[in-house]
Amino acid sequence: MYVEESIVKYIRELEQRKTLAVSSERFEYARKLKLCMTALRTAGERLGRYSLAKRQAVQQEDFTTAKLRKEQMEMYRAAVLRQLQVQQLLETQGVQSSNDQSCEIYAGGKPSLPPAPSLQEVAHALAEAALSPKSIASQDDKSSTDGSLGQASNESVVVVSAAPVATTAAALHATPSHATGWRKSHDEIPQSPRLPSRHSSPMCSRQGSLRRRNKSVPRNSYEDYEERAIPTLRHSNTNEFLRECQGNALLEADPNRGRSRLNDRERRQAALPILVFGSELVEQFYSRQFQDREDGLMRLRDFLKELEVVEVASNEHAASPNKVARSAALLLHRAVRDAVYSVFSQATETVRVLFLEYVPGRVSPSEVARCVDRLLPELLAKSGDPSARLHTLAQHTILSIAACPEVAEQSLVAPALSRSVGSGTHQRLAMSRLQMLEQLVHTQGISTDKHSGLTCRALSECGCSGIHHPAEPVRKVAERILLLVYKLNPRMVRKQLPPDDDITRRNLLYRQLFTEFDKLDLERKQELLEGSKYVGDAPTPLADKPTTSSDASRLLKSKSGQALGLAASSSNGYASCNGKQQYNEQLKRSMLSASNSRKGSASNSESTEDNTPKIRCPFCDWSCAGSDATQLDRHYWKACPFLTKCPQCSQVLEVAALNYHLTTECDAKESYVVCVRCTESVHKQLYELHQMEDYCRELKTGAARCPLCHDDVHLPLDGGWKLHLLSAAGCPGNIRKKNAKKSN
């Protein structure tokens, strides 16, 4: 922080004195010097701010303000030096024994500083000094010895007024009344040098200059303007500005010195807050000093907490809670837009006190809605601020407002947050809105009221608009919201999204989202199956033969990224790689067996057990009689021509998904890149050699590239891959197909 230069000199001298005092073991004196330096540093920072303000006024050619700043600095500096007894501590006259004794100023730790004078106080003091009897007497002496008149001030008036002047304007001063009026203006306005006219004598110029002091005389010629008085002392201690400041100080005595008064427009805007809280508190909110605004917010918060009784002079009775809430919302609407962080922090704290402590049980619902409508847009705008502390504080405040019972009953916050997020919305604002909406879903839950803003339809529409935002963090939050809704209403969420097919799953965004949906469906069906074990009087065959955890945890990746379970089938022994079909069949069979057990039909159960189970591969249509799930696993790992192993992590996956797996899912994905020409996944060290190969060519439209033989696989996608991998003249690079031919 900038410290004023003169204060720096004093601090350095005191530092030297402190070193000498310590060496002389004058520890009380050294303690006083240390406390004095600390207080001087604080005062020096204030003087530094005044110095910068003076320099800025000089750059703007506002010399009146610059002079007032200069006088303000001198007055405050003198008061500080006198309060801290700096001259006594410097010991310019030699060692003083009083410095080794404790005094009242330095007894209680850090000494207190005198209050800084405001510009209005400085102007008032200068005006009083200019109008004091001593200054008037000095001005009269100066005018009497000027040499232009050679007599006292009273006599000069008579001489000038009685002198014969050729002009008609000078004759107006001959009457006693005009002489008296000129006497008054002469006492107030100092003598200033005058430029004589080129066509007149010095005497005429002097008379013309005196005549020009009467402002009632019209100036209707070039000569009149040429003879006017040059205001060289315009910014002196007796100028008109200081007299106006003195008049304002005398007529409008304000205990809150240095605070700007409200203009007419501001008074009209703040009419209700002035009526409720008083003009003193409202002026603090409209003050240019951020310290005043902070004090006003703290006073308002104390009033809302009922810790301070605010007496309003214009009201005999206390204001109603609705008026207090409306007035507070008007003032806080101005405070939450403040650019100073400390003021904004105090404003958000006051907003939380208003809605969490004052509003419940006092304010009517319509007034609560009016307050939220006034404050919520400003807080939402602040939640999109790039500064982390600002948008975090704004989010916390909005969630605190939403936690108010009156606000939650009317659903005033959630509809504003659940609006669709456009692609042009700023990333920080969109993410803040979605994060707050996600938090509301966790705290308040999904509602069935269509006006609440937390219905499945509103949340799914908001989430679907968020997943198309160009920023990835926004899409992640939108995906979490969709997953929360999907747990309750899967049909509504899937209705908002494109159909779940292979073409849609080629999009990475939808592939990841649908994979999470499949996991949720799997969990839901597992819960239903576990619940169906206990239906009926006797346990079902499904309970006698549960699926092992190793089989359930073994997953395959399809070409669309869908997780496929390799678990064994239940009572009938049917097995399938597709998790949805497997658990649908298990659910149907378990419900059928449960109904059979309730009916006690032994014949039906025997007929069910007599059916010969059969295992079929969903990829290559390979089938095997029996109920051993390990046969299907063995087929997946070694024989299925539709599948292959990753060369890096040895995971079994479809041939069509190998390129995508190597660049996005594999453990060695950092070592692979996608070729811009043929879209194959290539190792970084072999990328240049790959581009020189013959098979590295442009991919045809509507085709896919086989990672085994580097040939194009044409649409339709499923039929094309099946024809390419299973036909006799199919993929020449498929090792499993060759092994199958040899085994046959």
WOSULHU-V695982 format. One record per backbone hydrogen bond with DSSP energy under -0.5 kcal/mol. CO is the residue of the C=O (numbers start at 1). NH is the residue of the N-H. Records with the same first field share a line. If there is no record, write none. Layout:
# WOSULHU-V695982
CO: NH ; NH
This chain:
# WOSULHU-V695982
4: 8
5: 9
6: 10
7: 11
8: 12
9: 13
10: 14
11: 15
12: 16
13: 17
14: 18
15: 19
16: 20
17: 21
18: 22
19: 23
20: 24
21: 26
22: 25
25: 27
26: 30
27: 31
28: 32
29: 33
30: 34
31: 35
32: 36
33: 37
34: 38
35: 39
36: 40
37: 41
38: 42
39: 43
40: 44
41: 45
42: 46
43: 47
44: 4 ; 48
45: 49
46: 50
47: 51
48: 52
49: 53
50: 54
51: 55
52: 56
53: 57
54: 58
55: 59
56: 60
57: 62
58: 61
61: 63
62: 66
63: 67
64: 68
65: 69
66: 70
67: 71
68: 72
69: 73
70: 74
71: 75
72: 76
73: 77
74: 78
75: 79
76: 80
77: 81
78: 82
79: 83
80: 84
81: 85 ; 86
85: 89
86: 90
87: 91 ; 92
91: 94
96: 99
97: 100
98: 101
104: 107 ; 108
106: 109
118: 122
119: 123
120: 124
121: 125
122: 126
123: 127
124: 128
125: 129
126: 130
127: 131
129: 132
132: 136
133: 137
134: 138
135: 139
136: 140
137: 141
138: 142
139: 143
140: 144
141: 145
143: 146
152: 156
153: 157
154: 158
155: 159
156: 160
157: 161
158: 162
159: 163
167: 171
168: 172
169: 172
170: 173
171: 174
172: 175
175: 179
176: 180
177: 181
178: 182
179: 183
180: 184
181: 185
182: 186
183: 187
184: 188
185: 189
193: 230
194: 196
197: 200
201: 205
202: 206
203: 207
204: 208
205: 209
206: 210
207: 211
208: 212
210: 213
211: 214
213: 215
214: 217
218: 220
221: 225
222: 226
223: 227
225: 228
229: 231
230: 232
231: 234
233: 236
236: 239
239: 243
240: 244
241: 245
242: 246
243: 247
244: 248
245: 249
246: 250
247: 251
248: 252
251: 253
252: 254
253: 255
255: 257
256: 259
263: 267
264: 268
265: 269
266: 270
268: 271
270: 274
271: 275
272: 276
273: 277 ; 278
274: 278
278: 282
279: 283
280: 284
281: 285
282: 286
284: 287
288: 290
289: 293
290: 294
291: 295
292: 296
293: 297
294: 298
295: 299
296: 300
297: 301
298: 302
299: 303
300: 304
301: 305
302: 307 ; 308
303: 306
308: 310
309: 311
310: 312
311: 313
312: 315
320: 324
321: 325
322: 326
323: 327
324: 328
325: 329
326: 330
327: 331
328: 332
329: 333
330: 334
331: 335
332: 336
335: 338
340: 344
341: 345
342: 346
343: 347
344: 348
345: 349
346: 350
347: 351
348: 352
349: 353
350: 354
351: 355
352: 356
353: 357 ; 358
354: 359
359: 362 ; 363
364: 368
365: 369
366: 370
367: 371
368: 372
369: 373
370: 374
371: 375
372: 376
375: 379
376: 380
377: 381
378: 382
379: 383
380: 384
381: 384
382: 385
387: 391
388: 392
389: 393
390: 394
391: 395
392: 396
393: 397
394: 398
395: 399
396: 400
397: 401
398: 402
399: 403
401: 404
404: 408
405: 409
406: 410
407: 411 ; 412
413: 416 ; 417
414: 418
420: 422
422: 425
426: 430
427: 431
428: 432
429: 433
430: 434
431: 435
432: 436
433: 437
434: 438
435: 439
436: 440
437: 441
438: 442
439: 443
440: 444 ; 445
441: 445
449: 452
454: 447
455: 459
456: 460
457: 461
458: 462
459: 463
460: 464
461: 465
462: 466
463: 467
465: 468
466: 469
471: 475
472: 476
473: 477
474: 478
475: 479
476: 480
477: 481
478: 482
479: 483
480: 484
481: 485
482: 486
483: 487
485: 488 ; 489
489: 493
490: 494
491: 495
492: 496
493: 496 ; 497
499: 501
501: 505
502: 506
503: 506
504: 507
507: 511
508: 512
509: 513
510: 514
511: 515
512: 516
513: 517
514: 518
515: 519
516: 520
517: 521
518: 522
519: 523
520: 524
521: 525
522: 526
523: 527
524: 528
525: 529
526: 530
527: 531
528: 532
529: 533
530: 533
531: 534
532: 535
540: 543 ; 544
541: 545
548: 552
549: 553
550: 554
551: 566
553: 555
554: 566
556: 558 ; 564
557: 654
558: 561
562: 558
564: 556
570: 573
575: 616
577: 579
578: 582
579: 583
580: 584
581: 585
582: 586
583: 587
584: 588
585: 589
586: 590
587: 591
588: 592
589: 593
590: 594
591: 595
592: 596
593: 597
594: 598
595: 599
596: 600 ; 601
600: 602
601: 605
602: 606
603: 607
604: 608
605: 609
606: 610
607: 611
608: 611
611: 613
613: 626
615: 624
617: 621
622: 617
624: 615
627: 629
628: 631 ; 632
629: 633
630: 634
631: 635
632: 636
633: 637
634: 638 ; 639
635: 639 ; 640
640: 643
642: 655
644: 653
646: 650
651: 646
652: 557
653: 644
654: 657
655: 658
657: 661
658: 662
659: 663
660: 664
661: 665 ; 666
666: 669
668: 671
669: 672
671: 684
673: 675 ; 682
675: 679
677: 699
680: 675 ; 682
682: 673
683: 686
684: 687
686: 690
687: 691
688: 692
689: 692
690: 693
693: 696
695: 697
700: 703
702: 715
704: 706 ; 713
706: 710
711: 706
712: 714
713: 704
716: 720
717: 721
718: 722
719: 723
720: 724
721: 725
722: 726
723: 727
724: 731
727: 730
731: 734
733: 735
734: 738
735: 739
736: 740
737: 741
738: 742
739: 743
740: 744
